[in-house]
Amino acid sequence: FTLMEFAPHRDFLDALTILKIKFDDILLRTYFHQLIAGVEFLHSNGISHRDLKLENLMLGENFELKIIDFDLACFNSDPVFQIKGTPFYQAPEVASKTCKNPQSADIYSIGIILFILESGGVMPHFEDKLYEGISLYALLQDNVDEFWRKHAQIQKRSLDSWNPDFQELFVWMTREDAEKRPTLSQIKESKWYNGVIYEQEELVNILKKSFKK
């Protein structure tokens, strides 16, 4: 069995669906920084997670993000075993069992997580499934402007409600070609990443209020 640090405040899926926490731009970026730091630590030690999703991100005692569930993790020196991840979060090459770069696949999954938190729980696409006869995945890859227009309808929000720097980073992270996705270093240099974040004390105070509702 595996012993892990105690994480008493549920996972990020519960944060969205049960606690109804609103991830505004600053809160979203704050947790994105923590997620990138966690994945950077794994990658720097030669490990790819391969199943990053909201259910595998926990809120620790001080509301810090913790990555869990390493059942599908692998060392980068190992042969790339073609195991599928979680539908809708997995990179296309993982879904098709042609993955050659598990670290880049992690980047894709982080992009999906970023979108879902920003949207309040809406998936960016449904892989090979259609939404009202339309492939949102195909739009994301081939017609980005239409992708955002469609999501404006789905989420009942205006097109200008998205931060353009957020849009640019998300689209970059979810390219179909794994070689065209950013590295963690490039993500950390992106404009959206380098916006305002909360200090730890501010983060705790904000999340405590959400848990008292």
N, C-alpha and C positions, 0 to 999 in steps of 0.2 A: 504494500500500500504506500501511498504518498502523503507526507505531512506538508501542509502549506500554512502560511500565515492566515490569521483569522480575518475574514472580510464580512463584517456584520450588516452591511447596508445594501444587500442585494446586488444583482448584476445590472448592466446598463439597459438591458431589455426591460426589466422591471422599472428602472428609472423612467423610461419613456412611457410604458403602457399602464403601470400601476400608480407610480408616484407622480406621473404627469409633469416631470421636470422639463422646463423650457430651456433648450440649449441655444441661448442667444449667441451672437458672434464671439463674444469674449469668453463665455463659459465653454463653448464648443472648442475654441482655439486652445484654451487652457488644458482641456483633457486631450486634445489632439497632440499637444506638446508631450504630455505624459505617455501617451500611446507610442509616439515616435521614439521617445527615449527608451521605453521598454523593449520595443522591437530592435532598436539600434544595439542595445545590450546583447540581445539574443544573436543577432547577425554578426556582431563583432566577435562573438565566441563560437562562430561557425554553426549556429543553429537556426533553422527556419521553423516557424510555428505550423504553418500550413492549414490552420483552421481558425483564423481570426474572425470573430463575430461578436455581436453584442452580448450573447450569453456567456462568452468566455472572457468578458471584461467585468471585473468586480469592483465595488466601491469599498475601500479599506476603512479602518477605524476612523481615520482622519479625512475620509472622503477622497483619498488618493486612488488612482486607477491601478488595478492589479490584473495582470494577464494570467489566465489559468488554462488548464486542460491541454496537456502536451502529448495526448495520445497519438496524434499524427505528425508530431515534430520529428525532424531528422537533422543529422549532422550534414553539413554541406559537402563533407568529404565522402559521404556514403553514396552509393548508387541512388538515383532518384526513383524511388518506388512510385509507380503511377497509381496512387490512391486518391479517390475523389474526396473533395472536401464537402462543405455544406452548400446546398443549392442556393443560388442568388448571391452568395458571398464569394464563391470560388472563382478564380481566374479562368478564362475560357480554356486555356491550355491544361488546367487541372481537370476541368469537366470533360475534355476530350482525351485525357490521359496521355498528353504529349508534352508535359512540363519538363523543361530542361533547366530552369532557373527558379527554384523555390523561393528565393529571396524576392524576386520580382513578383511572384505570385502573392506573397505577403503584402506587397505594396498595393496590388489591386484590391485585396480584401480590405485594407485600411481605407482606401478610397470609398468603397461601398459603405463602410461604417460611418465615415465622415458625412456622406450624403444622408443616410438614414437619421443620424442625430440632428442634422440641420433641418430636415424636413418634418421632424416630429414623429417619425415612424414609417414614412413612405419609402418603399424600395425604389431605386432608380430604374430597375428593369426586372424582367422575370425570365432571363436567359432565353430559352427557345420558345417560351410561351408568349402569346399575343395579348395585348390589352386593347380591347375594342377593335380587333383586327389589325392592330399596329404593333410592330416589333420595336419596343423602346430601346432594346439593345442595339438594333441596327441603326436607329436614329442617333444614339450616343456615338457610334463609331463613324457614321457617314454623313450625318446632317445634324450637327450640334445645335444650331439655332432652332430647328424644329423640335429637337429633344427638349429644350427649355420651354418652348411654347406649349408643348403637350403637357409638361409637368406644371406649368402655370394653371392649366385647366384642371388637371388632376388634383392639385393642392389648393385650388381656388385662391390664387395669389397673383399679384401682378408680376410681369416679367422683370421689372426693375427692382423687385424685392430681394433679389440675390446679389450678393457682393460679387462683382466681376472677377476679383482676385480669387475668391472661393471657387467660382465656376471654372476658371482656368486651371486651378490646381486639381480639382476633381476630375476633369476631362483628361488631363495629363496622366493622372494615376491609373486611370481605367482604360488605357489604350489596349486594343486587342493584341497588338504586337508587344510582347514582353520587353523587347529591347528598346522600345520607344517610351517606356515608363520612366519616371524620374528615379534616381537613387535617393536614399535617405538624406544624403548630403545636399542634393539639389532641392529636395522638399524643404529642408531647413533654411535654404537660401531664398525660397519663394516669398513673394510679397505678402500673401495672406498669412503665412506662417509667422511672419515677423511683425504682426499687429499686436495690439494690447492683449495681455493675459492678466488673470487675477493672481495676486500673491496668495500664499497658502492660508493665511488668516482670513482673507476676504473669501476665499473658496469655502472654507469651513462655515463661515457665517451664512453664506448664501445657501449652501446645501442643508444646513440645520433648519432654516426656515421652510424649505421644501418638505422636509421630513416631519415637520410639525403640523402640516396642513391636514 
